[in-house]
Each structure stands twice: as C-alpha cells, then as structure tokens.
Amino acid sequence: MIWNKEMECMDRQAMERLQLTRLRETVSQAYERIPFYRGALDKKGVKAADIHTLADLQLLPFTTKQDLREQYPYGLFAVPLKEVVRVHGSSGTTGKPIVVGYTRNDMDTWTEALARLITQATVGPEDITQIAFGYGLFTGGFGLHYGMERVGATVVPMSSGNSEKQIMLMRDFGTTALVSTPSYALHLAEVAKNMGVDPKTDLRVRVGLFGGEPCSPGMEAAIHDLWGMRVTDNYGLTEVGGPGVSGDCGMGEGQHICEDFYLTEIIDPDTGAPLPYGEEGELVITTLRKEACPVLRYRTRDITRLMPEPCPCGRTTLRMRKIRGRSDDMLIIKGVNVFPSQIEVALAEVTGATMYYQMIVTKRGYTDALEIKVELEPAFFSDDFRKLKEIERNILRVLKRVVGIECKITLVSPQTMERTTGKSKRVLDLREF
C-alpha cells in the first residue's frame, strides 16, 4: 500500500521541478528571516535568484552541527515564537542541545512524512503499536506517535524503560508493531525470555519500526531470529526535524526519501565535493517545507549512497542505502577504515556471539591497537577454555575477512555489557593524537 501516490509515485522530472521551486523559496526564507543564513549566503555571494537548477545547490553554504549549537536556542528560527507550537531538541549530552521548532504546518508536514514510512512498513488501522522510544525533547517518540494516529493505528505510548512492563503490555494488549531502537529490541527479547516468554510464539509483534541508531544487517538478522518479526529501518535526525526523512518499503532495495520535503545529496566527506548517484559518501540534507527552522545543506556525517531508479514497490522517489556508518564514527586503524556496522556483520556470523560489543582503540607506541569486547550468549558461556577459544578464533577469522585487520578479542559473560533504551555507544577511542 502507498500512502500518497501523487507524491510517492511522481514523475522524476515533475519532482525535480517541484524541488527547485521549493528550494528557491527555502533559500529566500532563510536569507530574509535568519541572520545566520543571511551572513553565510552573503559570504558566498548567493541569493535565491541565483538558483536556476538543482545543480546550483552546491553554491549554497553547508550547515554543521556546531553551527546549530552556536545558534542556541532560537537563532535559527524563521518565525516569531508565537507561531511555534512545538519545540524539540537533541539530548545535549556533549553540550547545549540543538533546538528545532515547529509551526502548525510543520507538524502537519512531519506527520505526513511519518504516515508514508509507517505505511511502507505495512502498519495500518488493524495494528496495535507500542512505542518504546522516550517521550520528551527527543523527536522519535512524538514523531512516530502522530504518524501512527494519522494512519489509524492504535497507539500504546509506553515510552522507554520498564522492560518487564513492556513485555506484559505486549502480551496483554496484543501488540503487533514495535517502535524502538534496534538495540532495545534485542534487550526486550532477553527480558522476555527471562520472564518465560518466547517473543516468537507468545507475543504477536509482527513488525518493528526501528530508528535512533543504525540497524546493521547483523542486528536486523538477530532481531528477526529472536522475534520472527519483519524488521524495517527508518531514518531521520533532529537537526532537520526528526524521523520521516526516509523509510523501508520491504523490497530490500533501500529507503524511500520524502523528496517533496527533503532535498538530498552525497558529497565527499573530506573535500565537500558533490558525488554522482551510486557513489558512497556523506549524506547532506536541505529541508524544503520547514517554516520554523529551514536548514540549508546540513552535513549529517552519515555514510550512504543514493539510487534514482524506480523501485519494484511502485514508488519513484529517490532511495538511500542503509547507513553504513558515520564519518565521525569511522575509525582509521593501521590505515584501514573501520565502521561499527562491519563489526556487527562479522558477529552475526559467529555462533555464540551476541550483538553486544564495544570497540576500544589505543596506541601501543606508534601503533594502533584494537580490542573488541564481545558478550556471549548464555548457552555458550562456560569454563571450558577450549570452547571459548574456538569462539574467539571464529570471531577473529570472520573479522579478518570482513574488516581486514587483526585485533584482540575479549569475551565477556552474559548480561555484563550496558543495555540502553536509546542509542548505544559502541566505540571508545583512547588514542592521543
């Protein structure tokens, strides 16, 4: 089922004409109403009248996370506060949060974008959706909540945490769809089994809508194995308004982008130069319908590639591949680029290993050293040294093939690594440069 055939199946040329019109409007809005963007555009010598084609997007300045932080709290608002009906923001764990505002029209746009990706995930009026994202400044909980109501699904706004109660409500309410981070879905499966509940046979959850952190193929396979559910991944970020940028359609051919709301491009993360369709690089997003907080060329630091070909599902919108990692999460170890997602791919192949791990990078003299702590499944944790060494050797063998580097593996006992309802911190870089 397609939620909005007019937009999701629009002819490519018609979509690009619409995007160009909205891009000019966005640039004009940013220049006239936001001093930060007026200064940045004047520095580049660019105005809305200079945008003649979508290729002219590269004339515009980039926006970075630091830019947003420096404009805290309302420096990037393009409307008076009396027109702002909602404020959200990032966690702010490394400084002041990034703040975004929404007008009533913004809220409607946001809800429409979520309705599309929810429909792509096959969720509709017959579903009972349990939202295990936190409610608050974080955009995920409220975004999916409003989208679910728009498509007619019943919403159980459980929020994050209290995992045993989550399982109880799933069983008692007959929950059919779960909204959470992929890490928390794995944790909930553990909690269920400790309660004597088999997620596959004792619960009715048939589909998961996961976001907030990358859902690697390894995590996807592990969730499907534990729950038996359909696993869908969606993408969004606070800086451009929250979830709703793109979502899976079930064809396994990438996530469809809401192109009438977001203009996307891929750049070389080192040089900033634009890259053609199909090339992997950093995703950059320009909002096209944001009234309160328009954003020009936001550097997401997320690594992916774009595909313009029509999808077998019938949608014609541009698609993005699953995020492979972040340019600022990428580790260069002994000259090799390493992403956490590659570690998850490797661990998914090894019997006895779980998706709970941590990468610790240090220096031994002038040489990089990587240690990976991996939590074992309960059934494989024993005092039999030979069995543990076999698991360790298997992990090393697969890592060598997938990543191409050697490292130290430390196996840890079940339930010893941190569980979180939000984003998991997988990398600890202790090197001093």
N, C-alpha and C positions, 0 to 999 in steps of 0.2 A: 504494500500500500504506500502511496505517495501523498504527503500532507498537502503540498501546494504545487500542483502540476504546472501552473503558469510560470512560477519562478524556478522550480527544480528541473524542469524539462525545457527551459527556454533555449531557443536557437543561440548558438555561440556568438554570432555577430550581434544579435539583439542584446544579449547580456553585456557584451563589451561596450555597446553604445550607452546602455543604462549606467554601467560602472563609470564611464567617462563623465557623464552628466553629474553623477553624484560626487565624483572625485573633485570636480571643479567647485561644486557647492561646498564641499568639506574644506577645501583649501581657502576659499573665500571666508567661510565662517571662522576658521582658525585665525586667519590674518586679522580680521576685523574685531574679533572679540577676545583673543587671548594674547596678552603682551609677550609671553614667552615665544609663541609661534611667530608673531609679527617680527620680533627681533631675529629669529632664526631664518625666516624667509627673506628678510631684507639682507641679511648677511650673504645669502645665496643669490640674491638678486632675482627672486622668483615671485610671481603673483599668479592668481588663478587664471588670468588671461594668457599666461604662458603655457598652460596645459592644453595641448592640441590633440594629443593621442595618449593612450595608456603608457606608451614607452616613455613619455615625459615624466612619469612618476619618479624616475631616477634623478630628476632635477631637484626634488624636494629633500629637505634635511631629514636625517634619521632622528628618532626619539629613542632614548635609552631609559633603563630602569632608574639610573641616577638622576636623569632629568625629571622624572616623575617625583622622586623623593624630594628633590630640591624645591619643587613647587607645592609641597605640603602646606596646608591641607587643601586649599581651594584655588591654587594658582592656575590650574588648567581647566577651570570651569568656564564654559562659554555662555552660561545663562545666570541670571540672578538666583540667589539661594531660594527665593520664594517660589521658583519654578522647579526646584529639585525636590522630588518626593521620596527619594531613597538614596542612602549613602552606603557603599560597601568599601572594603579595603583589604589589603594583604595582611598577613599575620604580623609583620613588623618585627620579627624576631631578631633581625640584624640591623635595626634602626627604626626610624619612623615609618609607619605604614604608607603604602601607596593608596591614595584615596580616589575613588571614582563615584560620580553622581549619576542619577537617572531622572529624567523628566517622565511625565506620564507616557509620552510617545516612546521614550527609550524603553520603558517597562514593557510596552506592547511589542516593540521590536524584539526585545530579548526573549519574551515568552513565545513569539512566533518562531524564532530560531530554534528554541528548545523543543517545540512541538514537532518540528521537522526531524530532528535527530532521534527523538523518542519514537516517532512513527517508524523511522528507519530500523529501529531496534525491535520492531514488531509489538510494541506496547500500545494498548488502546483501552477502550471503556470496559472491557472484560477483566482487566488486570487490577490486582491489589499491589501497590508499590510501596515498599518500605524504604524510606530514605535514611541512610546511616551516615550521611555527611553531617558535619556540625552546622548548626544554625547560628548566625551571628554576622560578623563582618565578612566572613568567608562567603564567596559568591555561590559556591556549589549547591548548598542545601536549598536556598531560596530559588535559585535558577531552575533546578530540576523540579522543585515543588510546583512552581507556577506553570511550567511546561506540562507536567503530568495532569494538572487540573484542566489545562486547555484541551488536551486530547481526550479527557473524560475518564482517566484512570482514577481509582480510589487511592488516596494518599494516606500512608501511615507515617507521620512526621516524627519518627523515633529519635532522630539526631544521632550523634556518635556516642560510643561508650556503652556501658552497662550491657556487656555482650551476652550474658545469660538471659537477660530480659529480651534482647533482640531475638534470640532463638525461640524463646517462649512465644513471643508475638507472631513470629513466622508460622509456628505450628498452629496456634490458636486462631489467627486471623486468616490463614490460608494464603499467605504472601506468595505472589507469583513473580514479582520483579524486585531486584535489589539494586539500590543506588549506593555506591560507596567507593573508596579507593580499592584497587586490586589487593593491596597488602592486607586491608581489613577483611576482605572476603576470605582470604586464606586463614586469617586468625579466627574468624567466625566458624569456619569449618572445624578447626581444632576444638573450639569451645563446645560446639555441638556434639562432637564425638566424646568429649569428656563428660557430657551430660547424658550419654547413652542415646544420642540422636544421630541417625545417619542422614546427612543432608540430601543424599540421592533418593532415599526411599521414604524417609519420614517427613520430609518437607516438600512443598510444591513449587519452590522457586525455579522457574524455567529460563529466566533471562537475567543477566546482570548488565547494568549500565555503569561502566567504571570510568573514573576520571580523577583529577587531582594529582596524579603522578603517572609516569609512563607504564603501560601494561605490555610488557615484553611478550614475545611468543612463548617463552618459557613459563611466565606467570599465567598466561592465558591457558596453556595446556594443563597446568597444575590446578587452576580453578575449575576447569571443565571436568577434570578427573575426579575432583573431590565433590563437586556439586551436581555434575551431569547437566549443567545449565548451558545455555547459549551465552557466549561471552562477547560483549560489544564494548568498544572503546570510543570515547568521545574526547574532543579537545577544546580547550578554551583557556583563557587566563584573565586574571583580574584587570590587568592593565588595559585591555580592550573591551572590558565589560563582563567577563566571566565565561562560563561554559556556553556553547552554542556556535562556536566557530565552525566545527565540523563533527561528523559522526559516521559510524559504520552503517552500511546498508545490508550486510550479510553476505555479500558476494566475495568477500575476501580480497577486494581489489582497491583498498584504500578508503579513506574517509571523505565523504562529500562535504564541500565547503559551502556555506551560505554566502554565495558570491554577490548577491544584491546588498548584503550588509558588510561584507569584508573583502577588501582587495588584497590579494596575497602575492608575494614574490619570493624568489630564492636568490640569496647573494652568497658570494664567497665570504666566509666569516672573518678572514684575515684582511682582505682588501676592500670589502664592501661592494665589489663589482657585481652587477646582475648576472645570473646564470640562466641558461635556457631550460625549458621544460625537460624533465627527466634527469637533470643533473642534481646531485645531492649537495646541499648547503644549508645555510641558516634561513629559517622562515622569518619573513618580515610582513607585518600586517598594518594596513591602513583602514580605519573604520569609515563606513560610507553613510551611516544613518544615525550616528550618535549626536544628539542635541546638546546634552550637558557636558560631555567630555570627548570631543573628537580627537583622534590620535593619528598623527602622520608617521608612516613608516616606522612602526615600533619594532625594534630588534628583539625578537623573542629569545634568541640564543638556542632555540630548538633546532635540531638537525633532521631534515626530511627532504623529500623531493615532490614535485607537483606533476600531475598527469592530466592532460586535457581531453583524452579520448573518452567518448561516451561509455557509460557503464552498462553491463548486461541487465542491471536492475531497471533501466529505462531513464534514469536521471542523466542530464547532460552537464551538470555542474562539475567544475574542476575538482580533482581529488588530490589528497595528500597522503603519502605513505605514513604508516605508523611511525611516530617519533623514535628515532634510533638512539637519541641521547641529546645532551646539551653541550654546546661548545664550551661552556664554563664548567661542565662536569667531566668533560673529556680529560683523561689523564694521558700524558705522554711519558711512557716508561721505557727507558732504554731506546728512545727514538720511535717507539710503536704507539699509535693512537689506541687507547683502550676506553670503551664505554661500559658502564654498569650493565647495560642490556646484553652485552656479549657474555658477561659472566652468568646471567640468568639463562641464556640459551644453553650454555655448557652444563649448568647444574641440572637443567631439565632432563638431560640425557643420562644422568647418573643415578642408578638405583640406590636409595638410602639417603641421598642428599635432599634438603628442602630448599625453598626459595628464601630462607632467612640467612643472610650473609652480610659481611662487611669487608670492604677493601681498605687495607691500611698500607699507606705508602710512606717509606722512609728512605734515608740515604745511608749507605754503608761506604764511608769515604766519599768518593766521587761517583759512586754507582747507585742507581735507583734499586730499591728492593720492594717487592710487593708481597704482602701477606694477605691471604683471604681466609677469614673465619667463616666456617660453614656449619650450620646446625644440622644435626642428624635427625632422621625420622625415629620415633620411639622404638619401633620394631628392630632397628638396625644399631641401636646403641647398646654396646656390651663391653665386657672387659677382655674380649678375645682380640688380642693385639693384631693377629693376622687378618681378621675380617676388617678391622679399622684401617689397616694399611692398604688393603685391597680397594676400599672405597677411596682412600686418598690417592692411590695410583690412578684410579679411573678418572677422578676429577682432573688430575694433572694431565692425563693423556688427552682428554677432551678439550681442556683449556689450551693446550699446545696447538691443537688443530684449529679451534675457533678463533683464538686471540693471537697465537703465535709467539707467546712469551712464556718463560718459566717463572714460577713463583713458589712461595711456601704456602701449604695448606694446613690450617689448624681446625680440626674437627671439634665441635663443642656439643655438649649434651642438649637434649630436647628442652624447649621452653626457657632457654637461658638468654637468648637474644631479645632485644627490645621489641615489643609489639606496640603499634601505634594505630590510632583511628584516622590519622592524617597521613601526610607524606613521610615516607621512610627515608632516613639518612643512611645511605649505603657507602659513602666514601669518606675516609679520614686521611687527608693528605698532611703528613707531618714533616715534609721536606722543607728546608730553609733555602731559599734561592738568593 
